[in-house]
Amino acid sequence: MKEEIGVTGADLIFINGIVLTMDDHFPKARAVVVKDRTVLYVGEEDKALTWEGSSTKVIDLDRKTLMPSFIESHIHPSIYGLSLLEVDCKPDTTPSIKVLLEKVREQVSHTPEGQWIIGWGWDDSKLAEKRNPTRWELDEMAPHHPVVLKRTCAHMAVANSKALELSGISEDTPNPKGGNIEKDKSGKLTGLMQEKAQGLLATPKYDLEDMVKGMELAQKQFAKWGITTVHDMSTQTNDLQLYQVLQEKEELKVRIRPWMWAIDQNGFEGTYNEVLTVGLRSGFGNDMLKIQGLKFMLDGSVGGRTAAVSQPYAGTEETGILYNDVDEIYPLMEKGIQSGLRIAIHAIGDRAIDTAIDAFLKINEMTDVTSMRNRIEHCVMPTVDHLQHMKELKLLAASSVGFLYHIGDNYFDKLGKDRMANSFPHRSFKEFGVVALGNSDLPINDANPWLGIYGAVTRKTSSGQVLGENQRISVWEALKAYTTDAAYSSFEEESLGIIKPGAKADLMIVSDNPLDLEVEKIVDMKVLQTFLDGELIYSESDSHLYEYTGGKNNV
């Protein structure tokens, strides 16, 4: 067999471990052979070693597990990268408003007067004070610097007086459609800008140099998490420029699947007209950078009580914000579909999901959408009727099951026990035959896929609270949500998220076999090494590329 690939033999041979292929027809193996960035053979060790040549690296897994690397089906890569350059307001480092304000004060100390200070990640539900920070508090720390601190959900931000002034926002400024400029009982601005109101803030745009710097940091973290493919759900024209620059420099170390941000929302400029004008179509690109379609957004977040729900949030009369009704959104979606573009539409609350499905149903009357693998993003609160329509339309649920672990407690507080019992309903998705992907919505949450897998399997939050055990799925099913099912979303189920002959050599070595591990220990799973196209792109500091000491080629 070796003569088929030349005297140099294979590039890599993995032996002495467990191989989880994520292939339902051939789930486990003992060895894997890689040649020219592609999996050549999956099977037994003795046969695998027949491909050993003079330049082959034979990797002893030392009884560890080899499996496909992860696919993150819904994140915001460049936004995450830039957030790493901003003031870190995330809960793990910012437990209180007092600490948050100290961080602002520290940033002010080395920032020229008048220059904007941007932060990301605060979560009122995890702050000691259990409330939002206000503009007056920010004013005390930064009276001469415009400050904008974005909530972890990205659906609201708090601005100080200087930022509001420079943005031309006053108490007389009307709320934009789909947004809210919060005022206190006396009519004064609190500084909180919700949903589309964030677009009124005159925050400066980052340049390409900053974006490259942030993306370099982001890619290192992706590799550490074992993620080699990401779906960018808010791609703008400058993001495409960023990815192309990195690819030209051969510094793009993660596969990008861009979904073009369609219309102006939440401070992001829409690309709808540009995309249709230049004739971009789903599938355009190459293995590293491949256009997926258009991304629309119908509602906000549960954490900010802006997701569009039919019943009020617990303890309030609020039912969220629905950005567009069916008649407003479906013509845009229809034109995109007729132009060869698939659709992904953000819909968290049941009212938003209802609108999304009604739009697809209306389009399907004239144009068949059932073969396109269109997606509903997050899809947190679908009803039985929604699930039936999703099955009929063959819509995918890009379920942010990673929310369960990270912010499930906050969701429980906002929605209550009954609604949470069937939120992120992965068991129901399975029963209705709806393909459901797993994701974190980074930087909204930590993108470590093991935490999302743990949440899907146990339905437990970080505090240990169980939310709807009736929706639990198996470890294998949860792994598929981050591998083969995620690959299905981009029509790449034969080449990504799976170990089989002909598939891309996107692989990772992990500390344990998750199928044999006690489920409570899934959160402790570690990625030891990550490979993209057979190239080692991450190795844990205290691990090494295990060397094979037998045979004719000692690495």
C-alpha positions in Angstrom: 0.0 0.0 0.0 2.9 2.4 0.8 3.8 2.8 -2.9 0.5 4.6 -3.4 1.8 7.6 -1.4 5.5 7.5 -2.2 8.6 6.3 -0.4 8.4 9.1 2.2 5.3 7.4 3.5 2.7 9.2 5.6 3.2 12.4 7.4 1.7 11.3 10.8 0.7 8.0 12.3 -1.2 8.0 15.7 -1.0 4.8 17.7 -1.4 3.4 21.2 -4.5 5.2 22.2 -8.3 5.4 21.8 -9.6 7.1 18.6 -13.1 8.5 18.7 -14.0 9.1 15.1 -17.4 10.7 15.6 -18.5 8.4 12.7 -21.7 6.6 13.7 -20.8 3.7 11.4 -17.3 3.3 12.8 -17.1 5.1 16.1 -13.8 3.8 17.5 -10.4 2.8 16.2 -6.8 2.2 17.3 -4.8 4.2 14.8 -4.9 7.0 12.3 -2.7 7.8 9.3 -2.4 11.3 7.9 -0.9 12.4 4.6 -1.0 15.7 2.8 -3.3 17.4 5.4 -5.9 14.6 5.0 -6.8 11.4 6.9 -5.6 8.5 4.9 -6.5 5.5 7.1 -8.4 4.7 10.2 -8.2 1.3 11.8 -5.7 -1.0 13.4 -2.1 -0.2 14.5 -0.3 -2.9 12.5 -1.8 -1.8 9.2 -1.3 1.9 10.0 2.4 1.3 10.6 2.8 -0.1 7.0 2.6 3.6 5.9 5.6 4.5 8.0 8.3 6.1 5.8 11.6 7.9 6.3 10.0 11.2 7.2 6.9 9.9 9.0 6.2 11.1 12.6 4.8 8.2 14.6 2.9 9.6 17.6 2.5 7.5 20.7 -0.8 8.6 22.2 0.2 7.0 25.5 -3.3 5.7 26.0 -4.8 9.2 25.6 -7.7 9.9 23.2 -7.6 11.2 19.7 -10.7 12.8 18.3 -11.8 15.4 15.8 -11.1 19.0 16.8 -14.1 21.1 17.7 -16.3 23.3 15.5 -17.7 26.4 17.2 -20.9 27.1 15.3 -21.7 30.5 16.6 -19.1 33.0 17.9 -17.8 36.5 17.1 -14.0 35.9 16.5 -12.8 39.5 15.7 -15.1 41.0 18.4 -13.6 38.4 20.9 -10.1 39.3 19.7 -10.7 43.0 20.2 -12.3 42.4 23.6 -8.9 41.0 24.7 -7.5 44.5 24.1 -10.3 46.2 26.1 -10.9 46.6 29.8 -11.7 43.2 31.2 -15.1 43.4 32.9 -15.9 39.7 32.9 -17.4 38.1 36.0 -14.4 36.0 36.8 -12.3 39.1 37.2 -14.9 41.7 38.1 -17.1 40.4 41.0 -18.5 43.8 41.9 -19.2 47.3 40.6 -16.5 48.5 43.0 -13.9 46.4 41.3 -15.3 47.4 37.9 -14.9 51.1 38.8 -11.3 50.5 40.0 -10.5 49.0 36.6 -11.9 52.1 34.9 -9.8 54.3 37.3 -6.7 52.3 36.5 -7.3 52.6 32.7 -7.8 56.4 33.1 -4.5 56.7 34.8 -2.6 55.8 31.6 -5.0 56.9 28.9 -4.7 60.4 27.4 -7.6 62.8 28.4 -10.4 62.7 25.9 -9.5 59.2 24.5 -12.3 56.6 24.6 -12.2 53.8 27.2 -14.0 50.6 26.1 -14.7 47.6 28.3 -16.5 44.3 27.9 -18.1 41.6 29.9 -19.9 42.9 33.0 -23.0 40.9 34.1 -25.3 42.4 36.6 -26.5 39.0 37.8 -23.0 38.1 38.9 -22.0 41.5 40.3 -22.2 41.7 44.1 -24.6 44.6 43.9 -27.0 42.7 41.5 -27.6 45.8 39.4 -26.3 47.7 36.4 -23.5 50.2 36.8 -24.6 53.8 36.1 -23.2 56.8 34.2 -22.8 58.7 37.5 -20.5 56.0 38.9 -18.4 56.0 35.7 -18.3 59.8 35.8 -16.6 59.7 39.2 -13.8 57.6 37.8 -13.6 59.2 34.4 -15.0 62.8 34.2 -12.9 63.7 31.2 -12.8 60.4 29.3 -15.7 59.0 27.3 -16.4 55.5 28.7 -18.5 52.7 27.3 -18.7 49.3 29.1 -20.5 46.5 27.2 -22.6 43.9 29.0 -21.5 40.3 28.5 -24.5 39.7 26.3 -23.6 42.5 23.9 -27.2 43.6 23.9 -26.6 46.6 26.2 -23.9 48.9 27.3 -23.5 51.6 29.9 -22.0 54.9 29.0 -20.7 57.8 31.1 -21.8 61.4 30.6 -18.8 62.3 28.4 -19.6 59.4 26.0 -23.3 60.5 25.8 -22.3 64.1 25.2 -19.9 63.2 22.4 -22.6 61.0 20.9 -25.2 63.7 20.9 -27.5 61.7 23.2 -29.7 63.7 25.6 -32.9 63.2 27.5 -34.7 64.5 24.4 -33.2 61.8 22.2 -36.0 59.5 21.0 -35.6 55.7 21.3 -34.6 54.1 18.0 -36.9 51.3 16.7 -35.8 48.1 18.5 -33.8 50.0 21.2 -34.1 51.8 24.5 -32.3 54.7 26.1 -32.9 54.0 29.8 -34.0 56.8 32.1 -34.7 56.9 35.8 -38.0 57.8 37.4 -37.1 61.5 37.2 -36.4 61.3 33.5 -32.6 61.4 33.7 -30.4 59.2 31.6 -28.9 56.3 33.5 -26.3 55.7 30.8 -27.8 52.3 29.9 -28.2 51.8 26.2 -30.2 48.7 25.2 -30.2 46.9 21.9 -30.3 49.2 18.9 -29.8 52.2 21.1 -26.1 51.1 21.3 -25.8 52.2 17.6 -26.2 55.8 18.7 -22.9 55.7 20.6 -20.0 57.3 18.7 -17.4 54.8 19.8 -14.4 54.9 17.5 -13.7 52.1 15.0 -10.7 49.8 15.4 -8.2 49.8 12.6 -6.8 46.8 10.9 -3.7 46.7 13.0 -5.7 46.4 16.2 -7.9 43.7 14.6 -4.9 41.7 13.6 -3.4 42.0 17.1 -6.7 40.8 18.7 -7.2 38.0 16.2 -3.7 36.6 16.9 -4.6 36.4 20.6 -7.9 34.9 19.8 -6.5 32.2 17.6 -4.1 31.0 20.3 -7.1 30.6 22.6 -9.1 28.7 20.0 -6.3 26.2 19.5 -6.0 25.8 23.3 -9.7 24.9 23.4 -9.3 22.5 20.6 -11.3 24.6 18.2 -10.2 24.6 14.5 -13.3 25.9 12.8 -15.5 28.8 13.8 -18.6 30.3 12.4 -18.4 34.1 12.5 -21.9 35.3 13.1 -21.4 39.0 12.7 -19.0 39.3 9.8 -18.6 42.8 8.3 -16.4 43.9 5.4 -13.5 44.8 7.7 -13.6 41.3 9.1 -13.3 39.8 5.6 -10.3 42.1 5.1 -8.8 40.9 8.4 -9.2 37.2 7.5 -7.8 37.7 4.0 -4.7 39.5 5.3 -4.0 36.7 7.8 -4.5 34.1 5.1 -2.1 35.9 2.7 0.5 36.0 5.5 -0.2 32.3 6.2 -1.1 33.3 9.7 -4.8 32.2 9.7 -4.8 29.2 12.1 -8.5 28.6 12.3 -11.0 27.9 9.6 -13.5 30.8 9.3 -17.1 30.3 8.2 -18.4 33.9 7.8 -22.1 34.8 8.1 -22.5 38.3 6.8 -24.2 40.8 9.2 -27.2 41.8 7.1 -28.7 45.0 8.4 -27.6 47.9 10.7 -28.2 46.7 14.3 -26.7 47.1 17.7 -23.9 49.4 16.5 -22.9 47.0 13.7 -23.1 48.2 10.1 -25.1 45.9 7.8 -23.5 44.4 4.6 -26.8 43.4 2.9 -26.5 45.7 -0.1 -22.8 45.1 -0.6 -23.1 41.3 -0.4 -25.9 41.2 -3.0 -24.3 43.8 -5.2 -21.0 41.9 -5.6 -22.9 38.6 -5.9 -21.4 36.7 -2.9 -23.0 33.3 -2.6 -23.0 30.6 0.1 -20.0 28.3 -0.4 -17.7 30.9 -2.0 -14.1 30.7 -0.8 -11.7 27.9 0.1 -11.1 25.5 2.9 -9.9 28.2 5.3 -12.4 31.0 4.5 -15.8 30.1 3.1 -18.9 32.3 2.9 -22.0 30.9 4.6 -24.8 33.3 4.1 -26.6 36.3 5.7 -27.2 36.8 9.4 -30.3 38.6 10.7 -31.4 39.4 14.2 -34.9 39.4 15.6 -34.6 39.9 19.4 -32.2 40.6 22.3 -31.1 38.5 25.3 -32.7 36.9 28.3 -30.1 38.4 30.6 -31.1 41.9 29.5 -34.8 41.0 29.4 -34.8 42.0 25.7 -35.4 38.6 24.1 -39.0 38.6 22.7 -41.1 36.3 24.9 -44.9 35.8 24.9 -45.1 35.7 28.7 -43.5 38.5 30.9 -40.2 38.0 32.6 -40.4 36.9 36.2 -41.4 39.7 38.5 -42.0 42.2 35.6 -44.4 43.1 32.9 -41.6 43.1 30.3 -41.8 40.9 27.3 -38.7 42.0 25.5 -38.1 43.6 22.1 -39.0 42.2 18.7 -36.8 44.0 16.2 -38.9 43.3 13.1 -42.2 41.7 12.2 -42.7 39.1 9.5 -43.6 41.6 6.8 -40.4 43.6 7.5 -38.0 40.7 7.6 -39.1 38.2 5.1 -38.6 40.2 1.9 -34.9 40.7 2.9 -34.6 37.0 3.7 -36.3 36.0 0.5 -34.1 38.1 -1.7 -31.0 36.7 0.0 -32.2 33.1 -0.6 -33.1 33.8 -4.2 -29.5 35.3 -4.6 -28.0 32.0 -3.4 -27.4 32.9 0.2 -28.4 30.8 3.2 -30.0 32.5 6.2 -29.2 32.4 9.9 -31.6 34.4 12.1 -31.1 35.2 15.8 -34.3 34.2 17.7 -34.1 33.5 21.4 -37.6 34.1 22.8 -40.6 32.2 21.6 -42.1 35.3 20.0 -38.9 35.8 17.9 -38.8 32.1 16.9 -42.4 32.4 15.9 -41.6 35.3 13.6 -38.5 33.5 12.1 -40.5 30.4 11.3 -43.4 32.4 9.8 -40.9 34.2 7.6 -39.4 30.9 6.4 -42.9 29.4 5.8 -43.8 32.4 3.7 -40.7 32.2 1.6 -41.1 28.4 1.2 -44.5 29.0 -0.5 -42.5 30.4 -3.5 -39.0 29.1 -3.1 -38.0 25.8 -1.6 -35.8 26.3 1.5 -35.7 22.7 2.7 -32.4 21.8 1.1 -30.5 24.9 2.3 -29.8 24.1 5.9 -30.9 27.5 7.1 -30.5 28.2 10.8 -32.2 29.6 13.8 -29.6 31.0 16.1 -29.8 30.3 19.8 -33.3 28.9 19.4 -33.7 28.9 23.2 -37.5 28.6 23.7 -39.1 26.7 20.8 -42.6 25.3 21.2 -43.8 21.9 20.0 -45.4 23.7 17.0 -42.1 25.4 16.3 -40.2 22.1 16.4 -42.7 20.6 14.0 -42.2 23.4 11.5 -38.5 23.3 11.9 -38.6 19.6 11.0 -40.8 20.3 7.9 -38.5 23.2 6.7 -35.4 21.3 7.7 -34.2 24.3 9.7 -31.1 23.8 12.0 -31.1 24.9 15.6 -27.8 26.6 16.3 -28.5 26.1 20.0 -26.3 28.0 22.4 -26.3 25.2 24.9 -23.1 26.6 26.4 -25.4 29.2 28.0 -26.7 26.5 30.4 -23.5 26.2 32.4 -22.4 29.8 32.3 -25.6 31.9 32.6 -28.3 29.2 33.3 -28.8 30.6 36.8 -29.5 34.0 35.4 -31.9 32.5 32.8 -33.7 30.6 35.6 -34.2 33.9 37.5 -35.6 35.6 34.5 -37.7 32.8 33.0 -38.6 30.6 36.0 -38.6 26.8 36.4 -41.3 25.9 33.9 -39.9 27.8 31.0 -36.3 26.8 31.7 -37.3 23.1 31.8 -37.7 23.1 28.1 -35.2 25.8 27.1 -32.2 24.7 24.9 -34.3 21.5 24.3 -31.7 19.2 22.9 -33.7 16.0 23.7 -36.7 17.5 21.9 -34.5 18.5 18.9 -33.4 14.8 18.7 -37.0 13.5 18.9 -38.2 15.8 16.2 -35.3 15.1 13.9 -34.0 18.7 14.1 -30.2 18.9 13.7 -28.9 20.9 16.7 -25.5 22.5 16.9 -23.7 23.5 20.1 -22.0 26.8 20.7 -21.1 29.4 23.3 -21.7 32.8 21.5 -18.1 33.9 22.5 -17.3 36.5 23.8 -20.8 36.3 25.5 -19.5 33.2 27.3 -16.3 31.2 27.6 -16.0 29.1 24.5 -14.5 26.0 26.1 -16.7 23.3 24.4 -16.4 20.9 27.3 -18.5 23.2 29.4 -21.2 23.2 26.8 -21.0 19.5 26.5 -21.3 19.1 30.3 -24.4 21.4 30.3 -26.1 19.4 27.5 -25.4 16.1 29.3 -26.2 17.1 32.9 -28.4 20.2 32.4 -26.4 21.7 35.3 -25.3 25.3 35.7 -22.0 26.4 37.2 -23.7 26.5 40.6 -24.9 22.9 40.3 -28.6 23.8 39.7 -30.4 21.4 37.4 -32.5 23.0 34.7 -34.8 20.5 32.9 -33.3 17.1 33.3 -35.9 15.9 30.8 -33.8 17.5 28.0 -30.6 15.7 28.8 -28.7 14.0 25.9 -25.9 11.5 25.9 -22.2 12.4 25.8 -21.9 11.1 22.2 -24.8 13.2 21.1 -23.3 16.3 22.8 -20.0 15.7 21.2 -21.7 15.5 17.8 -23.2 18.9 18.4 -19.6 20.3 18.4 -18.3 18.1 15.6 -20.2 16.3 12.9 -23.5 18.1 13.4 -21.7 21.5 13.4 -20.0 20.4 10.2 -23.4 19.5 8.7 -24.3 23.1 9.1 -21.8 24.1 6.4 -22.3 21.1 4.2 -18.9 19.8 5.4 -19.9 16.7 7.3 -17.7 14.5 5.2 -14.5 16.5 5.8 -14.8 18.3 9.1 -15.7 17.1 12.6 -15.0 13.5 11.8 -12.1 11.1 11.5 -12.5 9.0 8.3 -10.5 8.6 5.1 -10.6 11.7 3.0 -11.5 14.0 6.0 -9.3 17.0 6.9 -6.7 16.2 9.5 -8.2 18.6 12.1 -7.5 16.6 15.3 -6.9 16.9 19.0 -5.4 14.7 21.7 -7.4 15.0 24.9 -6.7 13.9 28.5 -9.5 11.3 28.8 -12.0 9.3 26.8 -15.2 11.4 27.5 -17.4 8.3 26.8 -15.9 6.4 29.7 -15.5 9.4 32.1 -17.7 10.1 35.0 -20.0 12.9 33.6 -19.1 15.3 36.5 -15.5 15.2 35.4 -16.2 16.4 31.8 -15.7 20.0 33.0 -12.1 19.0 33.8 -11.3 17.6 30.3 -8.1 19.0 28.9 -6.9 19.4 25.3 -3.3 18.3 25.2 -2.6 19.0 21.5 -4.5 20.5 18.6 -3.8 19.8 14.9 -5.0 21.8 11.9 -4.5 20.2 8.5 -2.1 17.8 10.3 0.0 20.7 11.6 0.5 21.0 15.4 -0.9 24.4 16.4 -1.2 23.9 20.2 0.5 21.8 22.8 -0.1 22.0 26.5 2.9 23.4 28.3 3.5 20.3 30.3 2.8 17.8 27.5 4.8 16.9 24.5 4.5 15.3 21.1 4.7 11.7 22.2 7.5 9.8 20.4 7.2 6.3 19.2 10.3 4.4 20.4 9.8 1.2 18.3 9.9 0.4 14.7 12.4 1.9 12.2 11.6 5.6 12.6 12.2 7.1 16.0 10.8 10.6 16.0 
